[in-house]
Amino acid sequence: MWFSFSVYTLLLLLTYYSVGSKNFLKKVGFKKIRFVQDSAHALCLAFAMVLVSIAISISFVYIGMGEDTAKVTQTIMSAQLWQVLIILIIGPIIEEIFFRGYLQKKTNLITASAAFSYFHVLYGSVSELAGAFILGLMLGKAFENTKNLYIPVLSHYLYNFTVLAIALAAQAS
């Protein structure tokens, strides 16, 4: 997990250096927030992302790779609380700044989504790679449509917290 923190720091520094410090947040895509409308959009996107993740998990169980879907939960559950908080709190904002606000602008939606997916290889799960790619496409398309990084960042937060809550509830039962 220290590795994740180090990588997040490097991604942020790379983006900051490449984009420049003057109006950094604006350059990567943070626009004026229309709180109700943008929050509603982010909530709907996060809900759709959860549904897609469930569909991906069911698909992997159906093809006989059910144990693969548990790897992410096992990795998170074996981590220390501070490590999980880094991934939950710092992760979404830095990942969205880099993959959507920087890389997607420099390349395209597919390349940024593939890189986002590969970034999740540390979980050791094929279903996580497939899910991260599809969710990356969803987040990237939302960014393209709205031109506002606030929506993918908030959606990413909501998604991560929802998935963690589901994992904790499943673990408790």
C-alpha positions as CSV (number, residue, x, y, z in Angstrom):
1,M,0.0,0.0,0.0
2,W,3.0,2.3,0.5
3,F,3.6,1.6,-3.1
4,S,0.1,3.0,-4.0
5,F,0.8,6.2,-2.1
6,S,4.2,6.6,-3.9
7,V,2.6,6.0,-7.3
8,Y,-0.2,8.5,-6.5
9,T,2.4,11.0,-5.6
10,L,4.3,10.4,-8.8
11,L,1.1,10.6,-10.9
12,L,0.2,13.9,-9.3
13,L,3.7,15.3,-9.7
14,L,3.9,14.2,-13.3
15,T,0.5,15.8,-14.1
16,Y,1.4,19.0,-12.2
17,Y,4.8,19.3,-14.0
18,S,3.3,18.5,-17.4
19,V,0.2,20.8,-17.1
20,G,1.9,23.6,-15.2
21,S,1.1,25.2,-11.9
22,K,-0.8,28.2,-13.2
23,N,-4.5,27.3,-13.1
24,F,-3.7,23.7,-12.6
25,L,-7.1,22.6,-11.4
26,K,-8.8,24.4,-14.3
27,K,-6.4,22.9,-16.8
28,V,-7.1,19.3,-15.7
29,G,-10.8,19.9,-15.9
30,F,-12.3,21.2,-12.6
31,K,-15.0,23.6,-13.6
32,K,-17.5,25.6,-11.7
33,I,-19.7,23.2,-9.8
34,R,-23.5,23.2,-10.3
35,F,-23.9,21.4,-7.0
36,V,-27.4,19.9,-7.4
37,Q,-27.1,19.0,-11.1
38,D,-23.5,17.8,-11.0
39,S,-24.1,15.8,-7.7
40,A,-27.2,14.1,-9.2
41,H,-25.2,13.3,-12.3
42,A,-22.4,11.8,-10.2
43,L,-24.8,9.8,-8.1
44,C,-26.5,8.3,-11.1
45,L,-23.1,7.5,-12.7
46,A,-21.9,5.8,-9.4
47,F,-25.1,3.8,-9.2
48,A,-24.6,2.6,-12.9
49,M,-21.0,1.7,-12.1
50,V,-22.1,-0.4,-9.1
51,L,-24.6,-2.2,-11.4
52,V,-22.0,-2.8,-14.0
53,S,-19.6,-4.2,-11.4
54,I,-22.3,-6.6,-10.1
55,A,-22.9,-7.7,-13.7
56,I,-19.1,-8.3,-14.2
57,S,-18.9,-10.3,-11.0
58,I,-21.9,-12.4,-12.0
59,S,-20.3,-13.0,-15.4
60,F,-17.0,-14.1,-13.9
61,V,-18.9,-16.5,-11.5
62,Y,-20.9,-17.8,-14.5
63,I,-17.7,-18.7,-16.5
64,G,-16.2,-20.4,-13.4
65,M,-13.9,-17.6,-12.2
66,G,-15.8,-16.7,-9.1
67,E,-12.7,-17.0,-6.9
68,D,-11.1,-14.2,-9.0
69,T,-13.8,-11.7,-8.0
70,A,-12.9,-12.2,-4.3
71,K,-9.3,-11.1,-4.7
72,V,-10.0,-7.4,-4.5
73,T,-12.0,-7.8,-1.3
74,Q,-9.3,-10.0,0.2
75,T,-6.6,-7.5,-0.6
76,I,-8.6,-4.6,0.9
77,M,-9.6,-6.6,4.0
78,S,-6.0,-7.6,4.6
79,A,-4.8,-4.0,4.5
80,Q,-4.4,-1.6,7.4
81,L,-7.1,1.0,7.9
82,W,-4.8,3.9,7.0
83,Q,-3.9,2.1,3.8
84,V,-7.5,1.7,2.8
85,L,-8.2,5.3,3.6
86,I,-5.4,6.4,1.3
87,I,-7.0,4.4,-1.5
88,L,-10.5,5.7,-0.7
89,I,-9.7,9.3,-0.1
90,I,-6.6,10.1,-2.1
91,G,-7.1,7.6,-4.9
92,P,-10.2,8.9,-6.7
93,I,-9.0,12.4,-7.0
94,I,-5.5,11.7,-8.1
95,E,-6.6,8.9,-10.5
96,E,-9.2,11.1,-12.1
97,I,-6.8,14.1,-12.4
98,F,-4.2,11.8,-14.1
99,F,-6.3,9.4,-16.1
100,R,-9.1,11.7,-17.2
101,G,-7.8,15.3,-16.7
102,Y,-4.4,14.6,-18.1
103,L,-4.0,11.3,-20.0
104,Q,-7.4,11.2,-21.7
105,K,-6.9,14.8,-22.9
106,K,-3.4,13.9,-24.2
107,T,-4.5,10.6,-25.8
108,N,-8.1,9.3,-26.0
109,L,-10.8,7.6,-24.0
110,I,-9.7,4.0,-24.8
111,T,-6.0,4.6,-24.0
112,A,-6.8,6.3,-20.7
113,S,-9.2,3.6,-19.7
114,A,-6.7,0.9,-20.6
115,A,-4.0,2.6,-18.5
116,F,-6.6,3.1,-15.7
117,S,-7.3,-0.7,-15.9
118,Y,-3.6,-1.6,-15.8
119,F,-3.2,0.6,-12.8
120,H,-5.4,-1.8,-10.9
121,V,-3.2,-4.9,-11.7
122,L,-1.9,-4.8,-8.1
123,Y,-5.1,-6.5,-7.0
124,G,-4.2,-9.6,-8.9
125,S,-7.7,-10.0,-10.4
126,V,-8.7,-10.4,-14.0
127,S,-12.2,-9.3,-13.1
128,E,-10.8,-6.1,-11.6
129,L,-8.9,-5.3,-14.8
130,A,-12.1,-5.9,-16.9
131,G,-14.1,-3.9,-14.4
132,A,-11.6,-1.0,-14.2
133,F,-11.5,-0.8,-18.0
134,I,-15.3,-0.6,-18.3
135,L,-15.6,1.8,-15.4
136,G,-12.8,3.9,-16.8
137,L,-14.8,4.1,-20.0
138,M,-17.8,5.3,-18.1
139,L,-15.9,7.8,-16.1
140,G,-14.1,9.0,-19.2
141,K,-17.3,9.4,-21.2
142,A,-18.8,11.4,-18.3
143,F,-15.8,13.7,-18.4
144,E,-16.0,14.1,-22.2
145,N,-19.7,14.9,-22.0
146,T,-19.6,17.3,-19.1
147,K,-16.0,18.7,-19.4
148,N,-16.0,18.8,-15.6
149,L,-13.7,16.5,-13.6
150,Y,-15.9,17.0,-10.5
151,I,-18.4,14.5,-11.8
152,P,-15.9,11.6,-12.3
153,V,-14.2,12.3,-9.0
154,L,-17.4,12.3,-7.0
155,S,-18.7,9.2,-8.9
156,H,-15.4,7.5,-8.2
157,Y,-15.6,8.3,-4.5
158,L,-19.3,7.2,-4.2
159,Y,-18.5,4.0,-6.1
160,N,-15.5,3.1,-3.9
161,F,-17.3,3.8,-0.7
162,T,-20.4,1.8,-1.9
163,V,-18.2,-1.2,-2.9
164,L,-16.3,-1.1,0.4
165,A,-19.6,-1.0,2.3
166,I,-20.9,-4.0,0.3
167,A,-17.7,-5.9,1.0
168,L,-17.8,-5.1,4.7
169,A,-21.4,-6.1,4.9
170,A,-20.7,-9.4,3.1
171,Q,-17.7,-10.0,5.4
172,A,-19.8,-9.4,8.5
173,S,-22.5,-11.9,7.5
